[in-house]
């Protein structure tokens, strides 16, 4: 059973998400919060697997709440940002802070539950075009790269940024899925990031991959 905390200051949004999540046999809402101030205390008591996090809240927004949550645990819950606007600057900042993906509030029930299952498995929810667009809007002068990848690891990172799965990467590079997993793990370690989404953001912000 995947347990979920819903964080949103709008009661209608919370009720709608709860109805969608609780309709699934493998998902369960174990609590709701109306502001980012409530997230870490709740997570300490109940240890949700996934947090559905609104980004715009009155006291502590979803960006700061994500930062606090990730800093509070060695193995924090996965954070899935819930937003009204796809290219919201708050969304990008939340992703940079460590969220595993984002979900539009207008998303259908099937998209919501699939997104929760994806991040609960430890995977990132990548929307390549949206991430590239948001990164392009936030990057001035690219940061200096302080990591060194092999040629094959660079190929893998570029394919990850395109949204390719491990199987798709394996088929493209004519290698095994297990080898892809090893390369991805090496990339994450060298970049000092926790998941594929953070690796993609790092690749854009250092200029390794162009946003235009």
Phi, psi and omega per residue, in radians:
X1 nan 2.230 3.072
X2 -1.640 2.137 -3.111
X3 -1.695 2.512 -2.982
X4 -2.286 2.376 2.962
X5 -1.888 2.270 3.109
X6 -1.806 2.182 -3.124
X7 -2.123 1.899 -3.134
X8 -2.829 2.446 -3.118
X9 -1.474 -0.032 3.123
X10 -1.782 2.014 -3.109
X11 -0.990 -0.674 -3.113
X12 -1.134 -0.670 3.114
X13 -1.155 -0.771 -3.133
X14 -1.079 -0.767 -3.126
X15 -1.139 -0.712 3.135
X16 -1.113 -0.785 3.124
X17 -1.142 -0.694 3.128
X18 -1.080 -0.753 -3.130
X19 -1.083 -0.721 -3.140
X20 -1.158 -0.815 -3.077
X21 -1.190 -0.821 -3.066
X22 -1.226 -0.203 3.084
X23 -1.329 -0.185 -3.103
X24 -1.720 2.408 -3.098
X25 -1.170 -0.470 -3.061
X26 -1.757 0.078 -3.133
X27 -2.191 2.568 3.132
X28 -2.578 2.217 3.024
X29 -1.391 2.111 -3.127
X30 -1.846 0.011 3.096
X31 3.067 2.876 3.086
X32 -2.299 2.598 3.069
X33 -2.356 2.579 -3.087
X34 -1.793 -0.085 -3.091
X35 -2.773 2.738 -3.124
X36 -1.083 -0.377 3.136
X37 -1.110 -0.408 -3.054
X38 -1.572 -0.166 -2.943
X39 -1.198 -0.954 -3.075
X40 -1.117 -0.806 3.098
X41 -1.013 -0.713 3.117
X42 -1.139 -0.786 -3.108
X43 -1.089 -0.623 3.111
X44 -1.127 -0.651 -3.094
X45 -1.379 -0.691 -2.928
X46 -2.051 -0.206 3.093
X47 0.833 1.134 3.071
X48 -1.163 2.673 3.083
X49 -1.380 -0.658 -3.083
X50 -2.350 2.436 3.051
X51 -2.004 2.104 3.003
X52 -1.514 1.910 -2.908
X53 -1.998 1.997 2.984
X54 -1.185 2.539 -3.120
X55 -1.587 -0.505 -3.076
X56 -1.877 1.805 3.112
X57 -2.360 2.742 -2.919
X58 -1.180 -0.751 -3.047
X59 -1.711 -1.212 3.026
X60 -1.911 2.062 -3.091
X61 -1.375 3.093 -3.066
X62 -1.155 -0.451 3.117
X63 -1.165 -0.934 -3.129
X64 -1.155 -0.657 3.120
X65 -1.102 -0.654 3.089
X66 -1.141 -0.772 3.112
X67 -1.039 -0.799 -3.127
X68 -1.137 -0.700 -3.123
X69 -1.128 -0.799 -3.124
X70 -1.198 -0.505 3.128
X71 -1.371 -0.372 -3.021
X72 -1.464 -0.305 -3.041
X73 -2.305 2.538 3.005
X74 -1.192 -0.649 3.065
X75 -2.187 1.420 -3.059
X76 -1.273 2.833 3.016
X77 -1.064 2.739 3.044
X78 -1.394 2.428 -3.101
X79 -1.902 2.221 3.081
X80 -2.046 1.932 -3.089
X81 -1.288 2.348 3.100
X82 -1.965 2.163 -2.987
X83 -2.441 2.749 3.079
X84 -1.467 -0.644 -3.033
X85 -2.014 2.271 -3.052
X86 -1.100 -0.664 -3.074
X87 -1.820 0.459 3.117
X88 -1.057 2.275 3.130
X89 -1.094 -0.485 3.089
X90 -1.112 -0.646 -3.130
X91 -1.091 -0.835 -3.125
X92 -1.067 -0.735 3.124
X93 -1.116 -0.632 3.099
X94 -1.192 -0.664 3.084
X95 -1.138 -0.722 3.085
X96 -1.101 -0.575 -3.127
X97 -1.275 -0.290 3.074
X98 2.246 0.088 3.072
X99 -1.119 2.620 -3.056
X100 -1.596 -0.004 3.126
X101 2.822 3.117 3.106
X102 -2.361 2.766 -3.072
X103 -2.418 2.297 3.116
X104 -1.357 2.489 -3.127
X105 -1.126 -0.352 3.113
X106 -1.538 0.050 -3.127
X107 -1.081 2.555 3.123
X108 -1.319 2.860 -3.127
X109 -0.937 -0.729 -3.128
X110 -1.117 -0.664 3.120
X111 -1.175 -0.678 -3.135
X112 -1.090 -0.897 -3.065
X113 -1.200 -0.626 3.114
X114 -1.163 -0.684 3.116
X115 -1.088 -0.731 3.115
X116 -1.089 -0.771 -3.134
X117 -1.124 -0.672 -3.137
X118 -1.082 -0.917 -3.092
X119 -1.235 -0.514 3.099
X120 -1.122 -0.507 3.104
X121 -1.344 -0.037 -3.117
X122 1.576 0.165 -3.141
X123 -1.684 2.897 3.101
X124 -1.762 2.582 3.099
X125 -1.711 1.724 -3.034
X126 -1.740 2.273 2.958
X127 -2.080 1.563 -2.948
X128 -0.886 -0.832 -3.084
X129 -1.131 -0.734 -3.125
X130 -1.177 -0.730 3.130
X131 -1.108 -0.765 3.129
X132 -1.074 -0.746 3.138
X133 -1.123 -0.804 -3.140
X134 -1.125 -0.712 3.126
X135 -1.089 -0.743 -3.137
X136 -1.084 -0.560 3.134
X137 -1.333 -0.247 -3.039
X138 -1.976 -0.114 -3.057
X139 -1.758 2.212 2.999
X140 -1.701 -1.754 3.032
X141 -1.516 2.166 -3.123
X142 -0.991 2.507 3.085
X143 -1.250 2.706 3.110
X144 -1.236 2.325 3.071
X145 -1.356 2.258 3.126
X146 -1.998 0.429 3.113
X147 -2.314 2.748 -3.103
X148 -2.283 2.086 -3.139
X149 -1.873 2.661 2.995
X150 -1.239 2.914 3.123
X151 -1.038 -0.725 -3.138
X152 -1.188 -0.680 3.101
X153 -1.120 -0.624 3.075
X154 -1.119 -0.729 3.101
X155 -1.056 -0.767 -3.133
X156 -1.105 -0.767 -3.133
X157 -1.094 -0.714 3.112
X158 -1.103 -0.681 3.124
X159 -1.233 -0.654 3.055
X160 -1.034 -0.744 -3.139
X161 -1.120 -0.416 3.085
X162 -1.446 -0.071 3.137
X163 1.568 0.213 -3.111
X164 -1.230 2.447 3.068
X165 -1.374 2.971 3.085
X166 -1.009 -0.722 3.136
X167 -1.127 -0.754 3.137
X168 -1.135 -0.673 3.093
X169 -1.123 -0.766 3.138
X170 -1.035 -0.766 -3.125
X171 -1.195 -0.631 3.141
X172 -1.199 -0.718 -3.053
X173 -1.684 -0.005 -3.140
X174 1.005 0.836 3.070
X175 -2.306 3.010 -3.114
X176 -1.416 2.783 3.081
X177 -1.081 -0.668 3.116
X178 -1.087 -0.665 3.098
X179 -1.159 -0.673 3.085
X180 -1.056 -0.788 -3.141
X181 -1.036 -0.687 3.111
X182 -1.126 -0.779 3.120
X183 -1.096 -0.746 3.133
X184 -1.080 -0.770 3.118
X185 -1.052 -0.725 3.119
X186 -1.131 -0.705 3.115
X187 -1.080 -0.828 -3.131
X188 -1.054 -0.737 -3.129
X189 -1.139 -0.776 -3.106
X190 -1.185 -0.598 3.132
X191 -1.447 -0.244 -3.140
X192 1.227 0.668 -3.113
X193 -2.145 2.860 -3.015
X194 -1.654 -0.335 -3.130
X195 -2.721 3.118 -3.053
X196 -1.093 -0.692 -3.121
X197 -1.087 -0.766 3.111
X198 -1.120 -0.602 3.104
X199 -1.130 -0.716 3.135
X200 -1.135 -0.766 3.110
X201 -1.058 -0.766 3.103
X202 -1.062 -0.707 -3.138
X203 -1.092 -0.692 3.110
X204 -1.252 -0.771 -3.021
X205 -1.247 -0.364 3.071
X206 -1.637 -0.038 -3.133
X207 1.395 0.116 3.106
X208 -1.081 -0.679 3.033
X209 -2.088 2.268 -3.124
X210 -1.324 2.538 3.116
X211 -1.566 -0.155 -3.125
X212 -2.132 nan nan
